[in-house]
Amino acid sequence: MKPTFSIFICLISHALFCQGPSNFIASNNTSYKTILSKAEAIGANGFNFELLDAGVNSQYSEFGSGFFRNKLIMVSSKKLGAFAKIDPNTTEAYKDLFCLDISSNGQLSLPLLFSRILNTSDSEDLLAFTPDQKTVYYTRSSSDNSLEYKLYKAHLESDSHGNWVNETLLDINKNGVSIETPFINSSGDKLYFSSNMEDSIGGFDLYVSDINADGSLSTPKNLGNTINTPLNEKYPSLSKDGKYLYFSSQGHENIGGYDLFVSKILSSSYKLPRNMGNTINSSYDEVAYFLANKKDGYVSSNRPNGKGGFDIYTATNEEIIQTIKGKVLDLETKIKLPNTVVILKDEEGNEIARTLTKEDATYQFDVTPFESYNITTLKDGFKEGDFEFLADRNYNTAYTKDLNLLTTEPVIAKVDEELRIVIENIYFDFAKYSVKEESHISLNKIIKVLKENPDMKLAINAHTDNVGKDSYNLNLSNKRAASAVKYLINNGISKDRLTSKGFGESKPLVDCKNNCSDEDLQANRRVEFVILD
């Protein structure tokens, strides 16, 4: 069942009124309204999750921890044997690592102990594998101090069935510092983790270290106060394309407990994190979110009605579909502008997609909720357009944004020993001689120059490509030149200042003969405005 907002209200009600007398007294109606208000204000926030019990949960705590050889690795405090040690800090058994087979339909098998070497009498926690799955980074705390985890590394013995060797305590460990919840990026050169190191902003912050060629780690770098808060941040993970950082935080815009957040990774910083919405977050703790593919993943939560302390849920995000669309228009006349290149870029200027407007001058792109974009337009005769856009809605929607372009100024220049008014090309429909509406804007530039220079006279010369018979092309070019002259006369220019002539295919700009590309043909179809003495 998809967790609708009404289900979320039930979770809050359980949280506030079903936890015993002390919590009931503290959790008054004001707290209830505050939590409800926060959840409602955050809403789905661009996500549409469906959560299902993963089917492997027990009366103890379970956390997902990534994949190894197509198996899900799980951390659990389920008791093994009658003499299992109890951690006084959690009142559950010390945690061990388990592995589970994943069937083709996503079902999980019964858990088996993952490794007799990595599992010890101490408490194991989350681990991370390099992309080749030959090295593992993992965390372990001792029974003497189960709240302080240390980071280790081990290698998979060649040709073995899971024999981990060369167990090493890494140099970044320090006394009194706990290193937890490691995650390796897809290229295998960075390790993200949570720690309460000396320079942390709050209790636990998120850090990243470069993974050196020998497997050692560089000095950890705090991810900064855009990600970290005075409260705790843990459980980092990345999207499959490495563009987004997911993590759990008790801070930021929070519904309650640990909530899941996402931040876009920019070239030199992180974007302000966004709460992943009330279809996955509750007033309880949501942690250890990681993806199996683009939309399916796992998350652990201690929300009520589960089987134990923390349970693993499968989390499927039904993608919010958003588009931006509109028309490209001339700013002054609002004439539609076909054949305009429209480029969608991310906020750092990287191209995402491009399109060419058709006769109706429309464009359309898919966009992601709460992302910032730049839209660039390129069209001959117009200044390069630059438009900012923010996808600021959290539901399926289509944004409409028309793009209004400024024209460039005409230039008087010498071309092939002739003085000309140089503008962009004049367009006609195929095999027709009436000027297309978009070219009225271009001809208006000619009118402007002529009005500013009342003694100027022009010869309007039209040329065609070499497709078709010579006689047909000559006749067509004459009609096109005359059509341009007619537009100028109809807009206030005296016919005595204008002459027109068609040259057909006799004066190609690109002499490509019978081996012309589309670009060559387009270049040869032109109208020239020659200034007469």
Buried (B, 14 or more C-beta within 10 A) or exposed (E): EEBEEEBBBEBBEBBBEEEEEEEEEEBEEEBBEEBBEBBEEBBBBBBBBBBEEBBBBBEBBBBBBBBBEEBBBBBBBBBEEEEBEEBEEBEBBBBBBBBBBBEEEEEBBEBEEBBEEBBBEBBBBBBBBBEEEEBBBBBBBBEEBBEBBBBBBBBBBEEEEBBBEEBEEBEBBEEEBBBBBBBBBEEEBBBBBBBBBEEBBBBBBBBBBEBEEEBBBEEBEBBEEBBBBEBBBBBBBBBEEEEBBBBBBBBBBBBBBBBBBBBBBEEEBBBEBBBBBBBBBBBBBBBBBBBBEEEEBBBBBBBBEBBBBBBBBBBBBEBBEBBBEBBBBBBEEEBBBBBBBBBBBBBEEEEBEBBEBEEEBBBBBEBBBBBBBBBBBBBEBBBEBEBEBEBEBBEEBEBEEBBBBEBBEBEEEEEEEBBBBBBBBBBBEEEEBEBBBBBBBBBBBBBBBBEEEEEBBBBBBBBBBBEEEEEBBBBBBBBBBBBBBBBBBEBEBEEEBBBBEBBBBEBBBBEBEEEBEEEBBBBBBBBBBBBEE
